[in-house]
């Protein structure tokens, strides 16, 4: 695979973004974006095919020098290895399906062309991020992705919640990105390179050594990079933006906030895992992930918004991926990332279809009885649910099983937390499905099935959600680095027990209840209020923010004063020039003065012409005398 | 009697004429004064001719006769003008005739 074709994978969507940004016609923009994505997907599959042929740890790199400062050259470039080959295939394939789905979902939106522009920009950033062979390029694409995410979350900016959610996502992830940036700078300081693989000279090959600020360099750098991952992947305590991001259009939730962008944090950890290994910080990753998984699953129990439940579920599953990376290495975490991407995209697109069918209703209390009018969506959604709760032999089962096995082998407390999170996952998904599908419809409008352009991607994703895990397990675990633990009977038993137990528990709690009317036994205040995380931020970051606002206002006052002073001064100088220079010197002295002089001279010259005839006579005489004198003198 | 006496006489005559032309307000008197000045000049012609080296050439009387003839014509025109002015202004006072002044 030549560097050009590899570069085309992110450049095609970028080109589409550039072309669609000026378009008005939504259908044309959609066609353009989908075509670009199709091309990108084809190239990505070819790249995947090549990458999958490599052995473990092999990679191809293409570096070009981007910037030279003194003796230091900063190259940018692409790398291709099994890790990002799989990621590329997943991102482009799911992206393609979601692009197609969006063409149906956004059909009636006036700003459809703009939507596809943003989507394409996002895809370009994401693919660049996946391919990057330099922390710097990775960070740039990371920020492009963050920007696209902001634009897409607040796409319906006329809704105040959407605008606020976009802002929140941008600012909260920025907190993590600060750590990421410091990590990059520190990595550059300790190793002098930001290139990941560079024929033995790269950052991940040499690894930073020595101590920085009393800590081991690689440990500190990996923790700082992990901060970026925490922000992007919605790990505790920076998960608060992800549920709010559901204000965006549903395809966005599926593409960015379930399948791809939030996985970028996990991908970053997977990409930089030699650093984490060397620094001994993988347990931190595992513990953060485990706690996130449990807390988010708890909060999901108390939510009524269809998409918000899925959002917390995403946070929880991202936590499990971190656990996988932390306890068993790249292969296990990435395996769950890949399977999760398919079934969570399926669930979100299914949720979009449900919301569409219920006339933009998102509250599960006002749904119910959707199984009959929306059969395709229902079946697809149930497939996704089974995969998410890790029902035996769905793809979620295989990947979660690996995580649990790895945790059992290395870190038993984390194992039990992850198992509890899985139990809760099964519980909240059962609760949600019981609310949505059986019984009588509680909403005001009559639900209807979505058009085929939306259901076809659902069916394709459903097939992947059920089948991918079993098919891909062997090759993913073999191709990606990381050790797979021995599967003990305990792990298998617990894994099956939590899935089935959660479903059974949900069934017992919610069966026969008057859903939507009676109080929900699990929606207790702490869970409905999302464990007061927003309040916590309001009390800490919000306060700090308010302080910053006060300071900024004072600064503003000062600047205004300086501005006024400057304006007054400039006004004075200008007036001085106008009055002294223009009016006095030029007008009065030069122009008017000269005119006056001429006029008075004229007056003086006309004085003898006074009509006094004897005077004339005298002048004639005077002239004659003067003439005579002149003649006399000339002689 | 030498040339000087005649010349002094002519100069006095001229000054009298000049004085009259400058100071008098009556147009006719001014015209007289101009004639006196002309005659002063004529007197000079005659005097210079009389004391010249070759009086037989008759330059002086010739010029004088010529000047007298021209003066006669001039006086005719001048008096006609005075009469025209008098018809217009009902006066011959020069200081009353100020219509050449810038208005």
Interface residues (C-beta under 8 A of the other chain):
Chain A: X606 X609 X610 X611 X612 X613 X614 X616 X617 X618 X621
Chain B: X18 X21 X22 X23 X25 X30 X94 X95 X97 X98 X99 X100 X101 X102
